[in-house]
Amino acid sequence: MASLQEQFLKAGLVDKNKAKLAHQDKSKQQKTERRTGTQTVDEARLAAAETQRKNAERARELNAQRDAAAKQKAILAQIAQMVQKNRQSKGNGDIAYHFTHESKVERLFVSAAVQGHLVAGRLVIVCQGNSVELVPRIIADKIAERDASMVVRVNKSAAVVDANDPYAAFQIPDDLMW
């Protein structure tokens, strides 16, 4: 393969005199480097190496962002699939069940049996965008591992009672009806 200098000569970009002068300058520079034992710094080569390093770093950052976005998308797809497969019926909607979501009080109409399950903590409210779904507590725990902001309401079961609690006999209702 011909050298770059020869290719420039064939293309007509450089004449023979300029090529000869460039070759002589390079030879003189190499000769002085050998005599003095020092090396001259090639600014173009250093600039190219720095540019290459910056481009590689930028590419790594973009790949990391792309991977994070893909991972977040996969997590949201998993959550949507879990909710879709395990959502429970709200019943015929006789009773208004109130809960807070993003500092607003929301209302969900459920049956008496579903309200009992919500109060006991067997069912949990999960919000996906604008839709509100009911899922079993086990599924809600799995969803909370992936994204805790989607799980809206989790009632703890009232089975744990302190033995020294003077008000243990007085049960406080979780959802008062007005």
Sine and cosine of phi, psi and omega as CSV:
sin_phi,cos_phi,sin_psi,cos_psi,sin_omega,cos_omega
0.00,0.00,0.63,-0.77,-0.04,-1.00
-0.97,0.23,0.47,-0.88,0.00,-1.00
-0.95,0.31,0.21,-0.98,-0.01,-1.00
-0.90,0.44,-0.59,0.80,0.02,-1.00
-0.89,0.45,-0.68,0.73,0.02,-1.00
-0.92,0.40,-0.61,0.80,0.03,-1.00
-0.91,0.42,-0.65,0.76,0.05,-1.00
-0.90,0.44,-0.62,0.78,0.03,-1.00
-0.90,0.43,-0.69,0.73,0.00,-1.00
-0.91,0.41,-0.58,0.81,-0.02,-1.00
-0.98,0.21,-0.26,0.97,0.01,-1.00
1.00,0.10,0.25,0.97,0.00,-1.00
-0.99,0.17,-0.43,0.90,-0.03,-1.00
-0.72,-0.69,0.62,-0.78,0.08,-1.00
-1.00,-0.05,0.13,-0.99,-0.10,-0.99
-0.91,0.42,-0.57,0.82,-0.04,-1.00
-0.91,0.41,-0.68,0.73,0.01,-1.00
-0.91,0.41,-0.64,0.77,0.02,-1.00
-0.89,0.45,-0.65,0.76,0.01,-1.00
-0.91,0.42,-0.67,0.74,0.04,-1.00
-0.90,0.44,-0.66,0.75,0.02,-1.00
-0.89,0.45,-0.64,0.77,0.02,-1.00
-0.91,0.40,-0.65,0.76,0.02,-1.00
-0.91,0.42,-0.67,0.75,0.02,-1.00
-0.89,0.46,-0.65,0.76,0.00,-1.00
-0.92,0.40,-0.66,0.75,0.02,-1.00
-0.89,0.45,-0.68,0.73,0.02,-1.00
-0.88,0.47,-0.67,0.74,-0.01,-1.00
-0.90,0.44,-0.69,0.72,0.02,-1.00
-0.90,0.43,-0.62,0.79,-0.01,-1.00
-0.91,0.42,-0.69,0.73,0.03,-1.00
-0.92,0.38,-0.57,0.82,0.05,-1.00
-0.90,0.44,-0.66,0.75,0.02,-1.00
-0.92,0.40,-0.62,0.78,-0.01,-1.00
-0.93,0.38,-0.74,0.67,-0.10,-0.99
-1.00,0.09,-0.37,0.93,-0.01,-1.00
0.99,0.15,0.13,0.99,0.04,-1.00
-0.96,-0.28,0.36,-0.93,0.03,-1.00
-0.91,-0.42,0.66,-0.75,0.07,-1.00
-0.99,0.13,0.49,-0.87,-0.04,-1.00
-1.00,-0.01,0.80,-0.59,0.04,-1.00
-1.00,-0.02,0.97,-0.23,-0.09,-1.00
-0.90,0.44,-0.59,0.81,-0.02,-1.00
-0.91,0.42,-0.67,0.75,0.01,-1.00
-0.92,0.40,-0.66,0.75,0.03,-1.00
-0.90,0.43,-0.67,0.75,0.02,-1.00
-0.90,0.43,-0.63,0.77,0.03,-1.00
-0.91,0.42,-0.66,0.75,0.03,-1.00
-0.91,0.42,-0.65,0.76,0.02,-1.00
-0.91,0.42,-0.67,0.74,0.04,-1.00
-0.89,0.45,-0.65,0.76,0.02,-1.00
-0.90,0.43,-0.65,0.76,0.02,-1.00
-0.90,0.44,-0.69,0.73,0.01,-1.00
-0.90,0.43,-0.65,0.76,0.03,-1.00
-0.90,0.43,-0.64,0.77,0.02,-1.00
-0.91,0.41,-0.65,0.76,0.03,-1.00
-0.90,0.43,-0.68,0.73,0.02,-1.00
-0.89,0.45,-0.66,0.75,0.02,-1.00
-0.89,0.45,-0.64,0.77,0.04,-1.00
-0.90,0.44,-0.67,0.74,0.02,-1.00
-0.89,0.46,-0.70,0.71,0.01,-1.00
-0.90,0.44,-0.64,0.77,0.04,-1.00
-0.90,0.43,-0.64,0.76,0.02,-1.00
-0.90,0.43,-0.67,0.74,0.04,-1.00
-0.90,0.43,-0.67,0.74,0.00,-1.00
-0.90,0.44,-0.66,0.75,0.03,-1.00
-0.90,0.43,-0.66,0.75,0.02,-1.00
-0.90,0.43,-0.65,0.76,0.02,-1.00
-0.91,0.41,-0.65,0.76,0.03,-1.00
-0.91,0.41,-0.63,0.78,0.02,-1.00
-0.91,0.42,-0.69,0.73,0.02,-1.00
-0.90,0.44,-0.64,0.77,0.02,-1.00
-0.90,0.44,-0.64,0.77,0.03,-1.00
-0.91,0.41,-0.64,0.77,0.03,-1.00
-0.90,0.44,-0.70,0.71,0.02,-1.00
-0.89,0.45,-0.60,0.80,0.05,-1.00
-0.92,0.40,-0.64,0.77,0.06,-1.00
-0.88,0.47,-0.70,0.72,0.00,-1.00
-0.89,0.45,-0.71,0.71,0.00,-1.00
-0.88,0.48,-0.64,0.77,0.01,-1.00
-0.92,0.39,-0.67,0.75,0.01,-1.00
-0.89,0.45,-0.67,0.74,0.00,-1.00
-0.92,0.40,-0.69,0.73,-0.03,-1.00
-0.89,0.46,-0.67,0.75,-0.05,-1.00
-0.97,0.25,-0.50,0.87,-0.17,-0.98
-0.90,-0.43,0.21,0.98,-0.02,-1.00
-0.94,0.35,0.55,-0.83,-0.05,-1.00
-0.94,-0.33,0.41,-0.91,0.01,-1.00
-0.95,0.31,0.55,-0.83,0.02,-1.00
-1.00,0.02,-0.06,1.00,-0.02,-1.00
1.00,0.05,-0.31,-0.95,-0.04,-1.00
-1.00,0.04,-0.05,1.00,0.13,-0.99
0.98,0.18,0.70,0.71,0.01,-1.00
-0.99,0.17,-0.62,0.79,-0.19,-0.98
-0.93,-0.37,0.68,-0.73,0.06,-1.00
-1.00,0.05,0.87,-0.50,0.03,-1.00
-0.97,-0.26,0.85,-0.52,-0.06,-1.00
-0.99,-0.15,0.65,-0.76,0.06,-1.00
-0.50,-0.87,0.35,-0.94,0.00,-1.00
-0.98,-0.18,0.67,-0.75,0.03,-1.00
-0.60,-0.80,0.89,-0.46,-0.02,-1.00
0.80,0.60,0.79,0.61,0.05,-1.00
0.88,0.48,0.35,0.93,0.09,-1.00
-0.81,-0.58,0.57,-0.82,0.05,-1.00
-1.00,0.04,0.87,-0.50,0.00,-1.00
-0.96,-0.28,0.34,-0.94,-0.02,-1.00
-0.82,-0.57,0.69,-0.73,0.03,-1.00
-0.75,-0.66,0.83,-0.56,-0.01,-1.00
-1.00,0.02,0.86,-0.52,-0.05,-1.00
-0.72,-0.69,0.20,-0.98,0.08,-1.00
-0.99,0.12,0.17,-0.99,-0.02,-1.00
-0.90,0.43,-0.64,0.77,0.00,-1.00
-0.91,0.42,-0.66,0.75,0.00,-1.00
-0.92,0.38,-0.60,0.80,0.05,-1.00
-0.88,0.47,-0.65,0.76,0.04,-1.00
-0.88,0.48,-0.66,0.76,0.04,-1.00
-0.92,0.39,-0.61,0.80,0.04,-1.00
-0.91,0.41,-0.69,0.72,-0.02,-1.00
-0.92,0.40,-0.63,0.78,-0.01,-1.00
-0.96,0.27,-0.27,0.96,0.02,-1.00
1.00,-0.02,0.17,0.99,0.03,-1.00
-0.98,0.18,-0.48,0.88,0.09,-1.00
-0.91,-0.41,0.51,-0.86,-0.04,-1.00
-0.76,-0.65,0.58,-0.81,0.03,-1.00
-1.00,0.02,0.77,-0.64,0.02,-1.00
-0.80,-0.59,0.75,-0.66,0.02,-1.00
-0.95,-0.31,0.80,-0.60,0.10,-1.00
-0.85,-0.52,0.97,-0.23,-0.05,-1.00
0.91,0.42,-0.88,-0.47,0.01,-1.00
-0.99,-0.14,-0.13,0.99,-0.04,-1.00
-1.00,-0.06,0.59,-0.80,0.02,-1.00
-0.90,-0.43,0.82,-0.58,-0.03,-1.00
-0.80,-0.60,0.41,-0.91,0.08,-1.00
-0.95,-0.31,0.77,-0.63,0.02,-1.00
-0.74,-0.67,0.37,-0.93,0.08,-1.00
-0.90,0.44,0.39,-0.92,-0.07,-1.00
-0.88,0.48,-0.61,0.80,0.00,-1.00
-0.88,0.47,-0.68,0.73,0.01,-1.00
-0.93,0.37,-0.62,0.78,0.02,-1.00
-0.90,0.44,-0.58,0.81,0.06,-1.00
-0.90,0.43,-0.63,0.78,0.04,-1.00
-0.92,0.39,-0.61,0.79,0.03,-1.00
-0.92,0.39,-0.65,0.76,-0.01,-1.00
-0.90,0.43,-0.51,0.86,0.08,-1.00
-0.89,0.45,-0.59,0.81,-0.04,-1.00
-1.00,0.07,-0.69,0.72,-0.01,-1.00
-0.43,-0.90,0.98,-0.20,-0.08,-1.00
-0.94,0.34,-0.33,0.94,-0.04,-1.00
-0.95,0.30,-0.29,0.96,-0.01,-1.00
-0.99,0.13,-0.43,0.90,0.01,-1.00
-0.99,0.13,0.89,-0.46,-0.12,-0.99
-1.00,-0.05,-0.77,0.64,-0.16,-0.99
-0.74,-0.67,0.86,-0.52,0.07,-1.00
-0.78,-0.63,0.92,-0.39,0.07,-1.00
-1.00,-0.02,0.69,-0.72,0.06,-1.00
-0.99,0.13,0.56,-0.83,0.04,-1.00
-0.95,0.30,0.56,-0.83,-0.08,-1.00
-1.00,0.04,0.34,0.94,-0.06,-1.00
-0.95,0.30,-0.45,0.90,-0.04,-1.00
-1.00,0.06,0.92,-0.39,0.00,-1.00
-0.79,-0.62,0.75,-0.66,0.03,-1.00
-0.95,0.30,0.70,-0.71,-0.04,-1.00
-0.93,0.37,-0.49,0.87,-0.04,-1.00
-1.00,-0.10,0.18,0.98,-0.03,-1.00
-0.97,0.25,0.89,-0.46,-0.03,-1.00
-0.95,0.32,-0.31,0.95,-0.02,-1.00
-0.97,-0.25,0.34,0.94,-0.03,-1.00
-0.89,0.46,-0.50,0.87,-0.03,-1.00
-0.97,0.22,-0.28,0.96,-0.04,-1.00
-0.98,-0.19,0.97,-0.24,-0.01,-1.00
-0.99,0.12,0.72,-0.69,0.03,-1.00
-0.98,-0.19,0.82,-0.58,0.00,-1.00
-0.93,0.37,0.60,-0.80,-0.04,-1.00
-0.98,0.21,-0.60,0.80,-0.04,-1.00
-0.79,-0.61,0.98,-0.18,-0.03,-1.00
-0.97,0.25,0.62,-0.78,0.05,-1.00
-0.98,-0.18,0.81,-0.59,-0.03,-1.00
-0.97,-0.23,0.00,0.00,0.00,0.00
